[in-house]
Amino acid sequence: MSKNINEMPKKNPFSLQINLKSFEKATEEEKLQQERMSESTTFFKDGMRRLRKNKIAMTCMIILIVIALMVIFMPMFYPYSYDQQLGLTKGQSADSSYNNLRPMEYSKTEQAKMEIGENVFPHFFGTDAQGRDYAIRVVYGARISLAVGFFAAIIVLIIGVIYGSISGYFGGKVDLIMMRIVDIIYSLPDMLMIILFSVVMKQTIQPLLVGTVLEKLGTDMISIFIVFALLYWVSMARLVRGQILTIKQMEYVLAAKTIGARPGRIIRKHLLPNCMSVIIISTALQIPSAIFTESYLSFLGMGVSIPMPSLGSLASDALSGIYSYSYRLVIPAVAICLIVLSFNLLGDGLRDAFDPKLKK
């Protein structure tokens, strides 16, 4: 029996310490690392995780969502329309007391209705010189600005991605010719092109727009969209082309070529998914640029046709009464600044979240 006891292996004095260390609580950094390793993640999920940590970008996103919901649904329930001249009825003279109402002010007719117990919807921003409710006109102006920004971004995205991916993938003479075309387009003045298209379309296409949906937009706004499609995609094309020139040297692209994959499939399945960071960031930053372009063109009288409002045209109309009704200039100016600033800060947040070079 004593022999068996002596032959038993002696315990290592350090084994107890090692076992105790294995039962220590994990630090927060170790927990976070284990969560990342345990769950399968993608490029989009990883980018959205970092974006949610950016409080400024998330605040701007919430502001833009609220503005978008307002401009979409508010006209459905608002009792006044953007072109309705209050106090103007058929067969009767216009009630001038509706004109130039200040915020939360009522006309004489509305005051009389309120005295007998009728409910009158207030004019939050007053009315303009023609007796039109100013709040709904600001909402429609924001709707036009957001629509222009999103449509311009979609146009730039489609043309720029297709053009840049073809140029970057094939390279050689194809890339040389396509990039020289980009240089020529990049040198064209966009303002001059908009003016020329607007003049030409008023003479040729305007009679064809009568009775259609495009009649409300007018030839000036259509010319702006045409210029976006012709000129504003070159920056996106250059960025995508530069990204693809780097990625196409990777081994997985060579493997796809070896098994006989077609160029279209290689671009669609292998190259463009790895350019998503550049595409997302450039598209997000294109929206405020298009909104600002539309706003100052409308301010110069080259935006949507009357009576359809735009934030730029509202600011331009407010110049005539800037001393008496200065709030009419401040309200659309603040709306433009809020929308453009929110998109810019959100674009910066997307860049920090989706750019792989900025990963910590």
N, C-alpha and C positions, 0 to 999 in steps of 0.2 A: 504493500500500500504506500509506504514511504517512497518507494522507488517510482511509483506512478506520479506522486506529487512532485518529486524532483524533476521528472521528465516533462512536466507540463511547461509550455512556452511562457516565458515571462512577458508581461504586458509592457508595451512601449509607453513610457511616461508622457510622450507627446501626442499619443493617440486620443487621449481625453480632451486635450486642447483643440485638436483638429475637429473632433466631433462637435464640440461646443461652438466653434466658429461656423460650422455648417448650419447651425440652428439660429444664428443671429438674424435680426430683422433686416430686410433689404432696404437700401436707401431709395429715395424718390427717383433718382437717376436710373438705378438698376430696375425699378418697377417699370419706368417708362420704356426702357430698352427691351424688357421682356414683353411688354404689350406690343411694341412694334414688330418684334420677331415672331410673336404668336399669331398675329393676324396678317392675312395676305393683303397687300396694298398695291395700288396702281399709281401711275403718274398723276392722274386726276385727283384721286383720294389724298395722296400725299400733299399735293398742292393746295387742296381745299383745307386740309388740316392746318397748314401754315397760314392760309388766308384768314381762317377763323380766329387766329391769335392776334391778328392785326386789327386793333380796335378802331382805328381811324377808317380803314377800308370797309369794315363791316358797318360802321355808322353811315358812311356814304352810300353803301349798298341799300340800307334800310330807307334812307332819304329818297333815293331814286325809285325804289319800289313803291313808296307812298305816293310820290309824284306821278308815277305811271298809272297807279290805280285811280288817282284823282282824275287825270285827264281822260281815262277810258270810261269810267262809270259816272262821274259827276254830271256830264251833259244829259245823261238819261233821266235824272231826277230833278235837275235844276229847272225852275219854272220859266226862265227867260232863255232866249236863243241869242246867238252872237250877232245876228243881223236884225233883230227886232228893235224897232224904234218905239220906245214906250210913249204912250200918249198920242200916237199917230193912228187914227182910225179912218176908215173910208167914209166919205160924205161929211166929215166934221173937220174943223180946223185943228191943227196940232196943238197939244198942250205943252207949251214951252217950259212949264215948271219941272218937267222931267229932265231937261237938259242941264248938264253940269252939276249934278247932285254930288255932294261930298259923301264920304263913307258913312254908312248907316243913317243917311238922311232920306226923307220921304218927300214926294211932291205934294202939291196941294190936293190933287185928286186922291192920292193914297191916304193923306191925312183925314180927308172927309170919310173915306171908307172905314178907316180905323175908328172914327168917332161913332159910327153906327154899329160897330162890333164886328166888322169883317176882318179876316186875317190877311195881312199883306206881307209877302216875303221881302226881307230887307235887301238893300243893295250894299253888300259888304265893302266894295271898293267904289261905291257911287256909280255915276253914269258919265258918259263922255258928252261932247258937244252936240251929238246927234240924238241924245237920249237913249243910248244903248247901255245895257248893264255892263260895267267894266270888269267885274269878276269873271263872268263867263267868257269874255273876250280874252282875258289873260289865260284861262284854262285852255281855250282853243289854240291860242298862240303857243303855249307849252306843248300841246299835242302836235302841232305842226313841226316845232323844233325837234322833238324827240323822234317823230316819224322820219324827218330828213336825216337825222343822225344815224338811225338804225338802217335805213335803206341805203345810205351812202356807204356804211360799213359793210353791208352785205355785198354791194357791188364791188367795192375794193377787195373784199375777201375772195370772192369767186375769181375775178380776173387776175388779181395779183398772185394768188396761189397757183393757178393753172399756168400762167406765163412764167413765173419764177421757177417752178418745179421742172418744166420742160427745158428751160434754158440751163439750169444747173445740172440736170441729169445727162443730157447729151453732150454739153460742152463743145469744145472745138470751134468750128466755123459757125455752127448753129448758135452757140452762146455768144460769139462775137457779133453776129448780125443782130440778134435779139437785144443785146445790151446797147448797141448803137441806136436802135430804135427807141429804147428807153431813154437814152441821153437826149435824143431829139425831142421826145415828148416832155421830158423834164424841163427843157429850156423854154417851152411855150408859156406865155403869161396867162394864168387862169382867168383873171378878171377880164382881160380883153376877149378871151374866147367866150365867156359868158355873155358879154355885151353883143358880140357878133352873132352868136346863136339866137339870142333873144330878138334881135332886129330881123334876122332871116325868118325865124319861125312866126313872127307876127304877120309877115307878108305872105307866107306860104301855108302854114299849118293851122293858124288860128281859126279860119273858117271851118276846118274839119272837126274842131273840138266842140262846136256848138251842140248842145244837147247831150254831151257825154260827161262822165265823172271827172275827166281831166279839165273840163272847162272851169271848175272852181279853183284849181291850182293855177291855171294861166300859163302862158308861154314862158314867162320868166322863170318860174319854178321848174318847169320841164327842162329848160336850158341848163339850169343848175345841175339837175340829175345827169344830163348828157355829159357835162364837163366832168363830173365826178367819175363817170364811166370811162372817159377818155384820158384823163390826166392824173387823177388822185391815186391810182393803183400802183404807180411806179415804185414808191417806197416799199410797199409790201412785196413786190416782185423782187426787188434787190435783196431784202432781208431773207426771203425764202430761198433765193438762188444761192446766197452765201452759205446758208445753213446746209443745203443739199450738197454743195461742193465739198464740204467737210465730211458729211455722213456717208456719201457714196463710196468712200475709200474703206469703209469698214468690212470686216470679214463676212458678216451675214448677207451683205449686199452681193459680194462676190459669190457666195454660196447660192443665192437665188439666181444669179446669172448662169451659174454652172448647171443647174438643173433645168434650165430653159425657160425660166419665168419671163414673161413679156415685160417691156418697159413700163406699160401702164399699171400692171400689177405691182411691180417693184416700187413705183412711186407711191401708189395708193396704200400698199400694205406695209412697206418697210421705211420709206423715207418721210412721208408726210406725218405719220404718227410721232416720229422723233423730232419734228419741227413744231409741235403743238405749242411749246412755250413761246416761240417767236410769233406764231400766228395769233394766239390769244392776246398777247400783250399789244401787238400792233393793231388788232381790231378794236380792242378796248380804248386805245388812245386815238383812234381815228374818229370815234363818235363825237367827242367834244370839239374836235377840229371842224367837223362838218357842221355841227350846231352853231359854232361861232361864225363860220363862213356864211351860213344862211341868215344869221341874225344881222350881220352888218350889211349884207346885200339887201335885206328887207328894209333896213334903216335908210339905205340909199334909194329905196323905191323900186327895187328889182326883185322882190320876193313874190309871195302869193298875191293873186289879184284881189282887188276890193270887191266885196266887203269882208272876205275871209281874213282874219287877223293873224299876225305873227308877232312874236315878242319884239323883233326889230322894228316892224311897222308901227306897233303901239308906242314904242319909245320915240319914233320919228314924229308921230302925230301929237305927242305930248309936248313937243318943243314950242308949239304955238301958244300954249298956256302955261309955260314953265314957272312963271312968277305967281300966278293965281292958283294953279293946280299942279304943284310940283310933285305930288304923290303919284300922278299918272306916269311920270318918268321914272320915279324911284321903284315902283312895283315891278314893271317888266325888266328893269335893269337888275334888280335883286334876283328875279327868277332866272335870268340868263346866267348870272354869276354863280348862283347856287347849283344849277344843273351842270355847268361846265366844270366848276371846281370839284363837284362830287365825282364826276366821271374821271377827271384827272387824278384825284387821290385814289380812286378805285383802281385805275390803271397802274399807278405806282405800286399799290398793294398786290395786284396780279403779277406784276413784274418780279417783286420780291418773293412771291409764293411759287411761281412756276419757272423761274429762271434757274436752271441747274447750277450755274456758276456761282449763284448767291447762297447755295445751301451751306449750312454750318455743319 
